[in-house]
Amino acid sequence: MSSMAVSSVSAAGFKGGLGSSFNGGEDYAMLAKSVPNVVRVGKAVRAQPAMKNVNEGKGLFAPLVVVTRQIVGKKRFNQIRGKAIALHSQVINEFCKAIGADVKQRQGLIRLAKKNGERLGFLA
């Protein structure tokens, strides 16, 4: 019973009562006309990130790498680079197996190869 009393009190607490707020009068008709029936949402436009290769122009082989990328195209160049990096990693892995280096030493050699590649300009 107390829940009914609370709801009747809160409904009467609005100015003019709750029923007069939704009576479908002039304000409602004007509001209904002002709201569009269909809302169109366009596809979000994503700006390209303004990232530039930090190694571009640095290192002995950087000019050769940049020219090669311009000639063969970025996508094909990245495919070739990926294959070269994978092949080099395999050589490092085989070398580590041959000398008996553990995983930590192997990871260190791969990191060193990456740093040397950056310094020489292969990652330009």
All heavy atoms as an XYZ file, in Angstrom:
919
protein
N       0.832     -1.189      0.000
C       0.000      0.000      0.000
C       0.867      1.239      0.000
O       0.539      2.212     -0.648
C      -0.910     -0.024      1.222
C      -1.724      1.198      1.334
S      -3.405      0.724      1.562
C      -4.127      2.290      1.728
N       1.992      1.209      0.690
C       2.833      2.398      0.749
C       3.422      2.720     -0.620
O       3.683      3.871     -0.919
C       3.939      2.222      1.780
O       4.783      1.159      1.391
N       3.643      1.710     -1.484
C       4.181      1.985     -2.805
C       3.183      2.758     -3.651
O       3.550      3.582     -4.470
C       4.585      0.687     -3.504
O       3.444     -0.109     -3.736
N       1.894      2.521     -3.462
C       0.887      3.269     -4.214
C       0.866      4.716     -3.765
O       0.726      5.606     -4.576
C      -0.492      2.649     -4.025
C      -0.650      1.326     -4.729
S      -2.257      0.638     -4.453
C      -3.230      1.648     -5.547
N       1.040      4.958     -2.500
C       1.022      6.327     -1.996
C       2.206      7.110     -2.522
O       2.076      8.265     -2.885
C       1.012      6.317     -0.471
N       3.362      6.461     -2.593
C       4.552      7.136     -3.073
C       4.398      7.508     -4.535
O       4.699      8.608     -4.952
C       5.799      6.254     -2.857
C       7.004      6.841     -3.546
C       6.067      6.080     -1.383
N       3.875      6.566     -5.349
C       3.753      6.853     -6.766
C       2.720      7.926     -7.035
O       2.885      8.745     -7.920
C       3.415      5.583     -7.550
O       2.167      5.086     -7.142
N       1.645      7.970     -6.253
C       0.638      9.000     -6.487
C       1.151     10.365     -6.040
O       0.841     11.363     -6.662
C      -0.677      8.653     -5.778
O      -0.472      8.643     -4.375
N       1.969     10.394     -5.010
C       2.524     11.668     -4.550
C       3.537     12.195     -5.555
O       3.540     13.358     -5.899
C       3.161     11.512     -3.149
C       3.948     12.752     -2.763
C       2.096     11.222     -2.121
N       4.428     11.287     -6.087
C       5.440     11.756     -7.015
C       4.819     12.190     -8.334
O       5.286     13.117     -8.963
C       6.497     10.670     -7.251
O       5.897      9.544     -7.855
N       3.733     11.543     -8.760
C       3.080     11.954     -9.997
C       2.401     13.298     -9.817
O       2.351     14.102    -10.735
C       2.070     10.902    -10.421
N       1.886     13.549     -8.649
C       1.227     14.818     -8.398
C       2.240     15.927     -8.154
O       1.905     17.093     -8.188
C       0.303     14.687     -7.197
N       3.499     15.553     -7.930
C       4.531     16.546     -7.666
C       4.883     17.384     -8.887
O       5.433     18.464     -8.763
N       4.600     16.911    -10.114
C       4.855     17.707    -11.312
C       3.852     18.836    -11.412
O       2.716     18.705    -10.987
C       4.751     16.834    -12.570
C       5.863     15.843    -12.702
C       5.610     14.484    -12.612
C       7.171     16.267    -12.922
C       6.623     13.569    -12.739
C       8.189     15.358    -13.049
C       7.921     13.999    -12.954
N       4.262     19.916    -12.001
C       3.360     21.048    -12.162
C       2.227     20.634    -13.089
O       2.457     20.237    -14.222
C       4.120     22.234    -12.743
C       3.317     23.494    -12.794
C       4.154     24.658    -13.244
C       3.321     25.920    -13.240
N       4.097     27.060    -13.665
N       1.033     20.703    -12.611
C      -0.124     20.322    -13.402
C      -0.361     18.825    -13.416
O      -1.222     18.354    -14.123
N       0.427     18.061    -12.663
C       0.247     16.614    -12.616
C       0.955     15.944    -13.789
O       1.325     16.564    -14.773
N       1.144     14.624    -13.699
C       1.847     13.862    -14.728
C       1.042     13.771    -16.008
O       1.588     13.859    -17.097
C       2.141     12.457    -14.186
C       2.931     11.532    -15.108
C       4.309     12.126    -15.357
C       3.060     10.148    -14.503
N      -0.254     13.647    -15.895
C      -1.123     13.487    -17.064
C      -1.069     14.690    -17.994
O      -1.113     14.552    -19.211
N      -0.930     15.899    -17.472
C      -0.929     17.078    -18.322
C       0.376     17.232    -19.096
O       0.427     17.945    -20.083
C      -1.188     18.335    -17.475
O      -0.109     18.537    -16.580
N       1.432     16.546    -18.657
C       2.706     16.633    -19.371
C       2.663     15.877    -20.692
O       3.391     16.176    -21.611
C       3.838     16.065    -18.513
O       3.981     16.831    -17.344
N       1.809     14.860    -20.799
C       1.763     14.024    -21.990
C       0.369     14.018    -22.599
O      -0.110     13.005    -23.044
C       2.157     12.582    -21.625
C       3.546     12.479    -21.087
C       3.764     12.293    -19.735
C       4.642     12.604    -21.921
C       5.038     12.204    -19.233
C       5.921     12.520    -21.411
C       6.128     12.333    -20.077
N      -0.283     15.146    -22.649
C      -1.660     15.155    -23.113
C      -1.785     15.280    -24.621
O      -2.880     15.296    -25.146
C      -2.461     16.255    -22.395
C      -1.941     17.651    -22.714
O      -1.017     17.814    -23.506
N      -2.552     18.649    -22.098
N      -0.714     15.417    -25.345
C      -0.792     15.487    -26.800
C      -1.270     16.835    -27.280
O      -1.915     16.930    -28.316
N      -0.983     17.898    -26.583
C      -1.423     19.238    -26.955
C      -0.571     19.836    -28.062
O       0.128     19.154    -28.816
N      -0.647     21.180    -28.174
C       0.062     21.903    -29.224
C       1.575     21.704    -29.147
O       2.231     21.528    -30.166
C      -0.228     23.402    -29.099
C      -1.559     23.827    -29.617
C      -1.715     25.331    -29.456
O      -0.706     26.052    -29.537
O      -2.850     25.764    -29.247
N       2.117     21.745    -27.943
C       3.560     21.601    -27.781
C       4.041     20.253    -28.307
O       5.070     20.153    -28.958
C       3.953     21.733    -26.306
C       3.729     23.144    -25.777
O       3.706     24.075    -26.601
O       3.599     23.287    -24.549
N       3.268     19.216    -28.041
C       3.643     17.879    -28.493
C       3.626     17.809    -30.022
O       4.533     17.264    -30.646
C       2.698     16.835    -27.901
C       2.977     15.443    -28.411
C       4.047     14.713    -27.900
C       2.203     14.878    -29.412
C       4.338     13.444    -28.373
C       2.483     13.607    -29.886
C       3.547     12.892    -29.364
O       3.826     11.649    -29.837
N       2.597     18.373    -30.650
C       2.483     18.337    -32.111
C       3.638     19.097    -32.750
O       4.223     18.657    -33.743
C       1.142     18.926    -32.546
N       3.975     20.252    -32.190
C       5.084     21.044    -32.727
C       6.409     20.289    -32.556
O       7.238     20.261    -33.456
C       5.155     22.395    -32.016
C       6.124     23.361    -32.657
S       6.005     25.030    -32.014
C       6.494     24.792    -30.343
N       6.576     19.648    -31.414
C       7.797     18.883    -31.155
C       7.892     17.688    -32.105
O       8.947     17.407    -32.665
C       7.826     18.405    -29.704
C       9.031     17.569    -29.295
C      10.309     18.407    -29.395
C       8.860     17.038    -27.894
N       6.795     17.006    -32.331
C       6.777     15.843    -33.218
C       7.122     16.236    -34.645
O       7.795     15.492    -35.358
C       5.413     15.170    -33.161
N       6.669     17.415    -35.097
C       6.976     17.867    -36.457
C       8.441     18.264    -36.603
O       9.017     18.143    -37.680
C       6.084     19.051    -36.825
C       4.653     18.668    -37.081
C       3.833     19.883    -37.423
C       2.369     19.515    -37.590
N       1.547     20.696    -37.847
N       9.041     18.735    -35.530
C      10.423     19.219    -35.611
C      11.457     18.093    -35.592
O      12.594     18.288    -35.979
C      10.718     20.192    -34.474
O      10.719     19.500    -33.240
N      11.046     16.906    -35.175
C      11.972     15.776    -35.111
C      11.890     14.999    -36.416
O      10.804     14.638    -36.850
C      11.619     14.847    -33.914
C      12.516     13.628    -33.900
C      11.716     15.614    -32.619
N      13.031     14.747    -37.083
C      12.981     14.014    -38.355
C      12.553     12.565    -38.154
O      12.811     11.961    -37.118
C      14.423     14.086    -38.867
C      15.255     14.353    -37.671
C      14.384     15.129    -36.716
N      11.868     12.019    -39.173
C      11.417     10.628    -39.103
C      12.592      9.663    -39.194
O      12.601      8.623    -38.565
C      10.437     10.328    -40.232
C       9.127     11.043    -40.035
O       8.794     11.429    -38.927
N       8.385     11.249    -41.113
N      13.564      9.999    -40.029
C      14.721      9.138    -40.236
C      15.978      9.943    -39.943
O      16.118     11.059    -40.416
C      14.771      8.619    -41.692
C      15.992      7.764    -41.916
C      13.509      7.851    -42.027
N      16.860      9.365    -39.168
C      18.127     10.014    -38.865
C      19.215      9.257    -39.604
O      19.382      8.057    -39.418
C      18.413     10.022    -37.346
C      19.761     10.629    -37.058
C      17.306     10.746    -36.613
N      19.933      9.946    -40.463
C      21.009      9.311    -41.219
C      22.333      9.572    -40.516
O      22.620     10.690    -40.134
C      21.070      9.848    -42.638
C      19.834      9.516    -43.430
C      19.967     10.017    -44.848
N      18.713      9.891    -45.545
C      18.396      8.869    -46.333
N      19.250      7.901    -46.512
N      17.244      8.824    -46.933
N      23.100      8.514    -40.389
C      24.403      8.622    -39.758
C      25.438      8.289    -40.820
O      25.432      7.195    -41.379
C      24.530      7.657    -38.552
C      25.907      7.749    -37.932
C      23.452      7.962    -37.538
N      26.292      9.246    -41.112
C      27.335      9.028    -42.108
C      28.468      8.196    -41.546
O      28.632      8.055    -40.340
N      29.239      7.624    -42.459
C      30.391      6.828    -42.051
C      31.467      7.766    -41.528
O      31.752      8.795    -42.128
C      30.919      6.032    -43.242
C      31.977      5.034    -42.894
C      32.352      4.196    -44.095
C      33.389      3.177    -43.712
N      33.810      2.391    -44.850
N      32.046      7.402    -40.422
C      33.076      8.233    -39.814
C      34.297      8.284    -40.726
O      34.731      7.273    -41.268
C      33.469      7.690    -38.448
N      34.825      9.465    -40.896
C      36.015      9.645    -41.713
C      37.219      9.597    -40.792
O      37.303     10.358    -39.833
C      35.974     10.995    -42.464
C      37.248     11.194    -43.265
C      34.756     11.054    -43.357
N      38.123      8.674    -41.079
C      39.302      8.511    -40.232
C      40.492      9.153    -40.923
O      40.847      8.788    -42.042
C      39.560      7.034    -39.990
C      40.663      6.790    -39.025
C      40.769      5.326    -38.723
N      41.863      5.126    -37.792
C      42.401      3.967    -37.557
N      41.952      2.905    -38.165
N      43.396      3.856    -36.712
N      41.090     10.077    -40.242
C      42.261     10.746    -40.795
C      43.466      9.816    -40.725
O      43.620      9.043    -39.785
C      42.547     12.026    -40.018
N      44.298      9.883    -41.755
C      45.518      9.090    -41.759
C      46.467      9.632    -40.701
O      46.623     10.844    -40.575
C      46.201      9.162    -43.127
C      45.441      8.447    -44.224
C      45.462      6.945    -44.036
O      46.317      6.395    -43.374
N      44.471      6.271    -44.610
N      47.094      8.748    -39.946
C      48.033      9.233    -38.934
C      49.220      9.914    -39.602
O      49.675      9.500    -40.663
C      48.468      7.976    -38.189
C      48.080      6.836    -39.055
C      46.985      7.303    -39.958
N      49.682     10.965    -38.978
C      50.798     11.733    -39.525
C      52.111     11.163    -39.012
O      52.908     11.866    -38.413
C      50.658     13.205    -39.152
N      52.310      9.871    -39.242
C      53.517      9.225    -38.767
C      54.511      9.144    -39.912
O      54.165      8.777    -41.020
C      53.214      7.814    -38.254
C      52.363      7.815    -37.015
S      51.807      6.186    -36.495
C      53.258      5.224    -36.562
N      55.731      9.487    -39.623
C      56.788      9.388    -40.605
C      57.850      8.470    -40.036
O      58.043      8.409    -38.839
C      57.377     10.774    -40.887
C      58.347     10.782    -42.036
C      58.813     12.168    -42.353
C      59.802     12.093    -43.494
N      60.393     13.369    -43.787
N      58.535      7.763    -40.920
C      59.577      6.860    -40.476
C      60.691      7.673    -39.831
O      61.291      8.533    -40.472
C      60.104      6.046    -41.656
C      60.996      4.909    -41.230
O      61.509      4.887    -40.118
N      61.177      3.964    -42.116
N      60.978      7.396    -38.578
C      62.004      8.156    -37.856
C      63.397      7.860    -38.379
O      64.330      8.633    -38.162
C      61.952      7.879    -36.330
C      60.649      8.385    -35.740
C      62.149      6.415    -36.029
N      63.561      6.733    -39.090
C      64.875      6.360    -39.599
C      65.120      6.838    -41.030
O      66.186      6.596    -41.579
C      65.041      4.837    -39.550
C      65.008      4.320    -38.138
O      65.675      4.861    -37.267
N      64.224      3.297    -37.895
N      64.126      7.484    -41.628
C      64.277      7.895    -43.024
C      65.401      8.913    -43.157
O      65.445      9.915    -42.451
C      62.974      8.482    -43.564
C      63.004      8.662    -45.066
C      61.620      8.675    -45.676
O      60.675      8.224    -45.025
O      61.514      9.142    -46.804
N      66.317      8.647    -44.057
C      67.431      9.546    -44.297
C      68.624      9.292    -43.406
O      69.652      9.934    -43.536
N      68.527      8.333    -42.476
C      69.626      8.045    -41.560
C      70.284      6.731    -41.957
O      69.605      5.751    -42.217
C      69.122      7.932    -40.120
C      68.559      9.203    -39.555
C      68.102      8.977    -38.133
C      67.486     10.232    -37.547
N      66.984     10.016    -36.203
N      71.573      6.714    -41.993
C      72.303      5.485    -42.259
C      72.853      5.413    -43.673
O      72.395      6.100    -44.585
N      73.834      4.565    -43.845
C      74.539      4.416    -45.109
C      73.623      3.946    -46.239
O      73.697      4.443    -47.357
C      75.694      3.414    -44.921
C      76.567      3.125    -46.137
C      77.307      4.385    -46.551
C      77.538      2.007    -45.815
N      72.723      2.999    -45.949
C      71.879      2.426    -46.982
C      70.503      3.079    -47.092
O      69.688      2.663    -47.922
C      71.716      0.924    -46.734
C      72.990      0.170    -46.870
C      73.713     -0.213    -45.750
C      73.495     -0.151    -48.120
C      74.899     -0.904    -45.867
C      74.684     -0.843    -48.249
C      75.397     -1.223    -47.127
N      70.226      4.097    -46.300
C      68.912      4.738    -46.288
C      68.501      5.275    -47.661
O      67.364      5.045    -48.093
C      68.852      5.836    -45.232
N      69.372      5.986    -48.380
C      68.946      6.489    -49.702
C      68.555      5.350    -50.660
O      67.559      5.460    -51.380
C      70.173      7.241    -50.227
C      70.941      7.601    -48.999
C      70.699      6.499    -48.029
N      69.309      4.272    -50.632
C      68.998      3.121    -51.488
C      67.651      2.509    -51.102
O      66.842      2.165    -51.972
C      70.108      2.071    -51.368
C      69.917      0.796    -52.180
C      69.954      1.109    -53.662
C      70.984     -0.208    -51.810
N      67.403      2.408    -49.822
C      66.142      1.839    -49.334
C      64.968      2.734    -49.749
O      63.940      2.240    -50.228
C      66.188      1.654    -47.798
C      64.821      1.302    -47.239
C      67.209      0.590    -47.424
N      65.106      4.032    -49.610
C      64.024      4.975    -49.947
C      63.729      4.922    -51.440
O      62.558      4.857    -51.851
C      64.396      6.407    -49.489
C      63.396      7.418    -50.012
C      64.462      6.469    -47.970
N      64.757      4.922    -52.277
C      64.560      4.872    -53.728
C      63.918      3.555    -54.136
O      62.992      3.527    -54.957
C      65.903      5.104    -54.471
C      65.780      4.791    -55.947
C      66.369      6.532    -54.268
N      64.362      2.465    -53.549
C      63.788      1.153    -53.855
C      62.313      1.112    -53.484
O      61.485      0.605    -54.254
C      64.552      0.035    -53.111
O      65.936      0.117    -53.460
C      64.009     -1.328    -53.461
N      61.957      1.676    -52.338
C      60.550      1.703    -51.910
C      59.709      2.518    -52.882
O      58.582      2.149    -53.211
C      60.423      2.270    -50.493
C      58.988      2.271    -50.006
C      58.813      2.708    -48.563
N      59.562      3.889    -48.236
C      60.358      4.000    -47.178
N      60.506      2.998    -46.344
N      61.009      5.111    -46.945
N      60.255      3.617    -53.389
C      59.519      4.447    -54.343
C      59.338      3.723    -55.676
O      58.305      3.866    -56.324
C      60.241      5.776    -54.560
C      60.167      6.686    -53.355
C      61.045      7.927    -53.505
O      61.859      8.028    -54.413
N      60.874      8.863    -52.587
N      60.313      2.919    -56.073
C      60.239      2.226    -57.362
C      59.270      1.046    -57.304
O      58.404      0.913    -58.174
C      61.648      1.754    -57.810
C      62.517      2.969    -58.147
C      61.562      0.802    -58.998
C      63.977      2.647    -58.381
N      59.404      0.185    -56.303
C      58.586     -1.034    -56.252
C      57.236     -0.827    -55.574
O      56.365     -1.682    -55.682
C      59.334     -2.213    -55.587
C      60.585     -2.557    -56.336
C      59.604     -1.958    -54.134
N      57.056      0.268    -54.889
C      55.805      0.525    -54.184
C      55.898      0.080    -52.735
O      56.618     -0.864    -52.401
N      55.140      0.761    -51.893
C      55.234      0.536    -50.447
C      54.803     -0.879    -50.054
O      55.457     -1.536    -49.246
C      54.374      1.577    -49.729
C      54.710      1.781    -48.298
C      53.940      2.965    -47.740
C      54.530      3.411    -46.436
N      53.872      4.601    -45.914
N      53.695     -1.350    -50.633
C      53.178     -2.661    -50.246
C      54.169     -3.771    -50.624
O      54.507     -4.619    -49.795
C      51.833     -2.909    -50.919
C      51.177     -4.200    -50.511
C      49.816     -4.363    -51.142
C      49.186     -5.671    -50.715
N      47.872     -5.864    -51.313
N      54.626     -3.773    -51.851
C      55.567     -4.801    -52.302
C      56.887     -4.693    -51.547
O      57.497     -5.703    -51.178
C      55.800     -4.652    -53.816
C      56.761     -5.655    -54.383
C      56.140     -7.036    -54.455
N      57.106     -7.970    -55.035
C      57.415     -9.135    -54.509
N      56.791     -9.557    -53.426
N      58.304     -9.908    -55.056
N      57.332     -3.458    -51.298
C      58.574     -3.243    -50.566
C      58.491     -3.850    -49.169
O      59.412     -4.523    -48.715
C      58.891     -1.745    -50.481
C      60.107     -1.430    -49.675
C      61.365     -1.564    -50.221
C      59.998     -0.998    -48.363
C      62.504     -1.283    -49.483
C      61.116     -0.712    -47.614
C      62.377     -0.854    -48.175
N      57.364     -3.625    -48.489
C      57.193     -4.175    -47.134
C      57.137     -5.697    -47.144
O      57.601     -6.348    -46.200
C      55.958     -3.580    -46.467
C      56.185     -2.150    -46.016
O      57.311     -1.720    -45.796
N      55.106     -1.399    -45.891
N      56.579     -6.282    -48.213
C      56.578     -7.739    -48.333
C      58.005     -8.270    -48.462
O      58.390     -9.233    -47.790
C      55.760     -8.174    -49.551
C      54.268     -7.974    -49.389
C      53.505     -8.250    -50.679
O      54.078     -8.262    -51.763
N      52.211     -8.463    -50.556
N      58.778     -7.636    -49.318
C      60.170     -8.056    -49.525
C      60.969     -7.870    -48.245
O      61.743     -8.747    -47.848
C      60.807     -7.266    -50.695
C      60.120     -7.628    -52.012
C      62.307     -7.532    -50.789
C      60.481     -6.720    -53.168
N      60.786     -6.722    -47.590
C      61.503     -6.459    -46.337
C      61.147     -7.505    -45.281
O      62.017     -8.003    -44.563
C      61.173     -5.061    -45.815
C      61.867     -4.755    -44.500
C      61.391     -3.474    -43.882
N      61.965     -2.343    -44.584
C      61.735     -1.082    -44.259
N      60.933     -0.783    -43.267
N      62.294     -0.094    -44.934
N      59.862     -7.843    -45.179
C      59.418     -8.843    -44.209
C      60.066    -10.198    -44.459
O      60.494    -10.886    -43.524
N      60.152    -10.582    -45.738
C      60.794    -11.856    -46.074
C      62.280    -11.827    -45.717
O      62.828    -12.809    -45.210
C      60.611    -12.169    -47.556
C      59.195    -12.571    -47.900
C      59.040    -12.841    -49.384
C      57.594    -13.151    -49.723
N      57.412    -13.369    -51.164
N      62.926    -10.695    -45.982
C      64.356    -10.571    -45.669
C      64.594    -10.645    -44.161
O      65.531    -11.309    -43.699
C      64.909     -9.263    -46.242
N      63.742     -9.986    -43.396
C      63.884    -10.014    -41.936
C      63.651    -11.429    -41.410
O      64.390    -11.913    -40.544
C      62.930     -8.989    -41.274
C      63.408     -7.563    -41.589
C      62.834     -9.206    -39.769
C      62.432     -6.474    -41.186
N      62.640    -12.120    -41.946
C      62.360    -13.493    -41.515
C      63.530    -14.409    -41.848
O      63.929    -15.250    -41.023
C      61.075    -14.002    -42.178
N      64.102    -14.246    -43.032
C      65.246    -15.065    -43.429
C      66.449    -14.806    -42.526
O      67.129    -15.739    -42.086
C      65.610    -14.782    -44.893
C      66.753    -15.591    -45.479
C      66.392    -17.072    -45.486
C      67.058    -15.117    -46.888
N      66.677    -13.537    -42.213
C      67.792    -13.180    -41.341
C      67.584    -13.760    -39.942
O      68.532    -14.232    -39.305
C      67.966    -11.664    -41.296
C      69.245    -11.223    -40.676
N      69.281    -10.328    -39.644
C      70.531    -11.553    -40.941
C      70.554    -10.126    -39.295
N      71.327    -10.860    -40.066
N      66.356    -13.741    -39.451
C      66.061    -14.327    -38.140
C      66.324    -15.826    -38.139
O      66.826    -16.376    -37.151
C      64.603    -14.059    -37.753
O      64.401    -12.680    -37.532
N      65.997    -16.488    -39.250
C      66.276    -17.928    -39.351
C      67.778    -18.201    -39.307
O      68.220    -19.154    -38.656
C      65.693    -18.496    -40.646
C      64.194    -18.656    -40.619
C      63.656    -19.187    -41.945
O      64.362    -19.242    -42.941
N      62.385    -19.570    -41.940
N      68.548    -17.356    -39.988
C      70.010    -17.511    -39.972
C      70.533    -17.342    -38.550
O      71.379    -18.118    -38.085
C      70.677    -16.510    -40.946
C      72.177    -16.481    -40.764
C      70.315    -16.842    -42.380
N      70.017    -16.339    -37.845
C      70.435    -16.113    -36.453
C      70.063    -17.320    -35.596
O      70.864    -17.784    -34.770
C      69.827    -14.810    -35.897
C      70.432    -13.597    -36.614
C      70.044    -14.694    -34.393
C      69.744    -12.278    -36.299
N      68.848    -17.856    -35.789
C      68.409    -19.029    -35.020
C      69.309    -20.235    -35.277
O      69.702    -20.944    -34.334
C      66.956    -19.379    -35.351
C      65.975    -18.393    -34.741
O      66.264    -17.759    -33.736
N      64.818    -18.269    -35.365
N      69.635    -20.473    -36.529
C      70.512    -21.600    -36.866
C      71.908    -21.403    -36.276
O      72.524    -22.346    -35.781
C      70.599    -21.777    -38.388
C      69.312    -22.268    -39.020
C      68.850    -23.610    -38.468
O      69.706    -24.505    -38.266
O      67.639    -23.763    -38.235
N      72.403    -20.168    -36.317
C      73.704    -19.867    -35.729
C      73.688    -20.150    -34.223
O      74.617    -20.747    -33.682
C      74.076    -18.405    -36.007
C      75.334    -17.963    -35.333
C      76.577    -18.363    -35.806
C      75.284    -17.146    -34.209
C      77.748    -17.959    -35.173
C      76.446    -16.735    -33.571
C      77.682    -17.145    -34.057
N      72.611    -19.733    -33.564
C      72.496    -19.944    -32.116
C      72.436    -21.433    -31.775
O      73.005    -21.870    -30.769
C      71.269    -19.221    -31.574
S      71.482    -17.428    -31.531
N      71.750    -22.211    -32.620
C      71.712    -23.666    -32.406
C      73.106    -24.259    -32.561
O      73.508    -25.128    -31.794
C      70.752    -24.329    -33.392
C      69.298    -24.130    -33.069
C      68.425    -24.832    -34.102
C      66.964    -24.516    -33.881
N      66.111    -25.100    -34.939
N      73.839    -23.782    -33.565
C      75.167    -24.333    -33.851
C      76.151    -24.061    -32.715
O      76.987    -24.910    -32.395
C      75.704    -23.762    -35.156
N      76.057    -22.889    -32.087
C      77.005    -22.557    -31.019
C      76.464    -22.901    -29.637
O      77.157    -22.742    -28.642
C      77.421    -21.066    -31.068
C      76.237    -20.141    -30.785
C      78.077    -20.728    -32.393
C      76.626    -18.699    -30.539
N      75.191    -23.335    -29.573
C      74.612    -23.731    -28.292
C      74.153    -22.555    -27.438
O      74.132    -22.661    -26.215
N      73.776    -21.442    -28.076
C      73.296    -20.271    -27.324
C      71.879    -20.518    -26.824
O      71.068    -21.168    -27.491
C      73.327    -19.032    -28.214
N      71.569    -19.998    -25.638
C      70.220    -20.168    -25.096
C      69.269    -19.118    -25.689
O      69.664    -18.263    -26.477
C      70.234    -20.119    -23.567
C      70.668    -18.771    -23.009
O      70.976    -17.867    -23.801
O      70.705    -18.623    -21.779
N      68.001    -19.192    -25.294
C      66.949    -18.333    -25.847
C      67.235    -16.858    -25.570
O      67.039    -16.002    -26.443
C      65.567    -18.736    -25.270
C      64.478    -17.790    -25.724
C      65.222    -20.158    -25.650
N      67.708    -16.555    -24.375
C      67.982    -15.161    -24.007
C      69.089    -14.570    -24.886
O      68.986    -13.431    -25.344
C      68.369    -15.080    -22.534
C      68.403    -13.684    -21.985
C      68.593    -13.694    -20.485
C      68.566    -12.286    -19.945
N      68.728    -12.255    -18.496
N      70.124    -15.343    -25.144
C      71.207    -14.872    -26.014
C      70.712    -14.691    -27.448
O      71.073    -13.731    -28.118
C      72.377    -15.859    -25.984
C      73.114    -15.869    -24.668
C      74.141    -16.989    -24.594
O      73.935    -18.066    -25.145
N      75.245    -16.743    -23.889
N      69.860    -15.614    -27.884
C      69.308    -15.521    -29.242
C      68.470    -14.255    -29.393
O      68.592    -13.529    -30.376
C      68.456    -16.748    -29.539
C      67.877    -16.754    -30.946
C      67.005    -17.939    -31.144
N      66.013    -17.951    -30.077
C      64.769    -18.346    -30.222
N      64.360    -18.839    -31.352
N      63.922    -18.303    -29.228
N      67.621    -13.963    -28.408
C      66.798    -12.751    -28.453
C      67.676    -11.508    -28.465
O      67.386    -10.534    -29.153
C      65.838    -12.707    -27.267
C      64.723    -13.710    -27.364
C      63.860    -13.760    -26.107
O      64.256    -13.262    -25.051
N      62.705    -14.377    -26.222
N      68.774    -11.549    -27.709
C      69.711    -10.433    -27.699
C      70.351    -10.217    -29.061
O      70.524     -9.071    -29.496
N      70.696    -11.310    -29.738
C      71.274    -11.189    -31.074
C      70.266    -10.625    -32.081
O      70.621     -9.815    -32.949
C      71.795    -12.539    -31.562
C      73.084    -13.030    -30.910
C      73.403    -14.439    -31.361
C      74.237    -12.090    -31.232
N      69.003    -11.030    -31.971
C      67.972    -10.502    -32.872
C      67.763     -9.011    -32.625
O      67.659     -8.222    -33.566
C      66.657    -11.301    -32.728
C      66.868    -12.719    -33.274
C      65.499    -10.617    -33.427
C      65.715    -13.666    -33.046
N      67.745     -8.595    -31.350
C      67.638     -7.158    -31.041
C      68.840     -6.385    -31.578
O      68.704     -5.280    -32.104
C      67.524     -6.953    -29.531
C      66.168     -7.264    -28.986
C      66.019     -6.754    -27.544
N      64.870     -7.382    -26.935
C      64.917     -8.423    -26.120
N      66.063     -8.949    -25.773
N      63.812     -8.933    -25.618
N      70.029     -6.965    -31.434
C      71.239     -6.324    -31.950
C      71.175     -6.186    -33.470
O      71.552     -5.141    -34.015
C      72.475     -7.140    -31.547
C      73.825     -6.588    -32.011
C      74.077     -5.212    -31.406
C      74.937     -7.558    -31.645
N      70.668     -7.213    -34.143
C      70.522     -7.140    -35.599
C      69.570     -6.017    -35.993
O      69.814     -5.283    -36.967
C      70.028     -8.478    -36.142
N      68.491     -5.850    -35.243
C      67.536     -4.771    -35.542
C      68.182     -3.406    -35.339
O      68.038     -2.505    -36.171
C      66.287     -4.900    -34.665
C      65.249     -3.851    -34.975
C      63.997     -3.996    -34.142
C      63.031     -2.878    -34.530
N      61.922     -2.759    -33.643
N      68.905     -3.243    -34.244
C      69.588     -1.963    -33.982
C      70.612     -1.658    -35.060
O      70.715     -0.516    -35.529
C      70.267     -1.980    -32.612
C      69.305     -1.860    -31.463
C      70.048     -1.876    -30.136
C      69.085     -1.868    -28.970
N      69.770     -1.950    -27.682
N      71.370     -2.685    -35.477
C      72.353     -2.473    -36.540
C      71.661     -2.116    -37.857
O      72.151     -1.267    -38.612
C      73.233     -3.708    -36.724
C      74.233     -3.873    -35.609
O      74.595     -2.910    -34.934
N      74.677     -5.102    -35.388
N      70.534     -2.761    -38.139
C      69.762     -2.436    -39.343
C      69.275     -1.004    -39.338
O      69.285     -0.317    -40.363
N      68.849     -0.523    -38.171
C      68.432      0.874    -38.048
C      69.586      1.816    -38.295
O      69.467      2.804    -39.022
C      67.835      1.130    -36.661
C      66.477      0.501    -36.445
C      66.002      0.641    -35.004
O      66.751      1.151    -34.136
O      64.853      0.216    -34.734
N      70.740      1.515    -37.679
C      71.915      2.385    -37.838
C      72.412      2.433    -39.271
O      72.851      3.469    -39.738
C      73.043      1.898    -36.923
C      72.816      2.198    -35.475
C      74.060      1.866    -34.630
N      73.678      1.757    -33.250
C      73.854      0.669    -32.503
N      74.419     -0.401    -33.004
N      73.452      0.651    -31.256
N      72.328      1.292    -39.959
C      72.811      1.236    -41.343
C      71.807      1.808    -42.344
O      72.141      2.062    -43.486
C      73.155     -0.205    -41.722
C      74.388     -0.779    -41.049
C      74.507     -2.264    -41.339
C      75.653     -0.044    -41.497
N      70.571      1.990    -41.902
C      69.554      2.579    -42.782
C      68.662      1.561    -43.472
O      67.904      1.927    -44.355
N      68.741      0.291    -43.092
C      67.879     -0.712    -43.724
C      66.421     -0.567    -43.332
O      65.541     -1.062    -44.029
C      68.365     -2.132    -43.374
C      69.641     -2.506    -44.055
C      70.771     -2.825    -43.325
C      69.727     -2.540    -45.435
C      71.945     -3.173    -43.944
C      70.896     -2.885    -46.071
C      72.020     -3.211    -45.328
N      66.144      0.116    -42.232
C      64.764      0.297    -41.794
C      64.235      1.689    -42.121
O      63.257      2.140    -41.543
C      64.655      0.021    -40.289
C      65.058     -1.400    -39.873
C      64.949     -1.559    -38.377
C      64.212     -2.435    -40.576
N      64.912      2.370    -43.059
C      64.498      3.729    -43.446
C      63.204      3.681    -44.233
O      62.857      2.702    -44.823
C      65.587      4.388    -44.272
